[in-house]
């Protein structure tokens, strides 16, 4: 029998695919989180799964939030241990933030 390799067609619009969200996020973190922060998390997760990097102003426009609200949301999720924010300088010496999504499953449930 021939082997088959499967992959997502990343050339298509990401809005036509699915975003994988851990059930732990839904059961443990979503109930207490402010709604706008959940919007930021889910939208960011969708972009991260396709290795896209929207800037804060793009995210703010898409979600009808201010850039300050976007920044507050990432700080909130970092304080919960679900993301890590890495700040670097780009070639123009401007600060660039990279949001790295973290899984709590191993930390909480794997011995």
Secondary structure in CASP SS format (residue, H / E / C, confidence):
PFRMAT SS
TARGET T0000
AUTHOR 0000-0000-0000
METHOD secondary structure of the structure
MODEL  1
X C 1.00
X C 1.00
X C 1.00
X C 1.00
X C 1.00
X C 1.00
X C 1.00
X C 1.00
X C 1.00
X C 1.00
X C 1.00
X C 1.00
X C 1.00
X H 1.00
X H 1.00
X H 1.00
X C 1.00
X C 1.00
X C 1.00
X C 1.00
X C 1.00
X C 1.00
X H 1.00
X H 1.00
X H 1.00
X H 1.00
X H 1.00
X H 1.00
X H 1.00
X C 1.00
X C 1.00
X C 1.00
X C 1.00
X C 1.00
X H 1.00
X H 1.00
X H 1.00
X H 1.00
X H 1.00
X H 1.00
X H 1.00
X H 1.00
X H 1.00
X H 1.00
X H 1.00
X H 1.00
X H 1.00
X H 1.00
X H 1.00
X C 1.00
X C 1.00
X C 1.00
X C 1.00
X C 1.00
X C 1.00
X H 1.00
X H 1.00
X H 1.00
X H 1.00
X H 1.00
X H 1.00
X H 1.00
X H 1.00
X C 1.00
X C 1.00
X C 1.00
X H 1.00
X H 1.00
X H 1.00
X H 1.00
X H 1.00
X H 1.00
X H 1.00
X H 1.00
X H 1.00
X H 1.00
X H 1.00
X H 1.00
X H 1.00
X C 1.00
X C 1.00
X C 1.00
X E 1.00
X E 1.00
X E 1.00
X E 1.00
X E 1.00
X E 1.00
X E 1.00
X C 1.00
X C 1.00
X C 1.00
X C 1.00
X C 1.00
X E 1.00
X E 1.00
X E 1.00
X E 1.00
X E 1.00
X E 1.00
X E 1.00
X C 1.00
X C 1.00
X C 1.00
X H 1.00
X H 1.00
X H 1.00
X H 1.00
X H 1.00
X C 1.00
X C 1.00
END
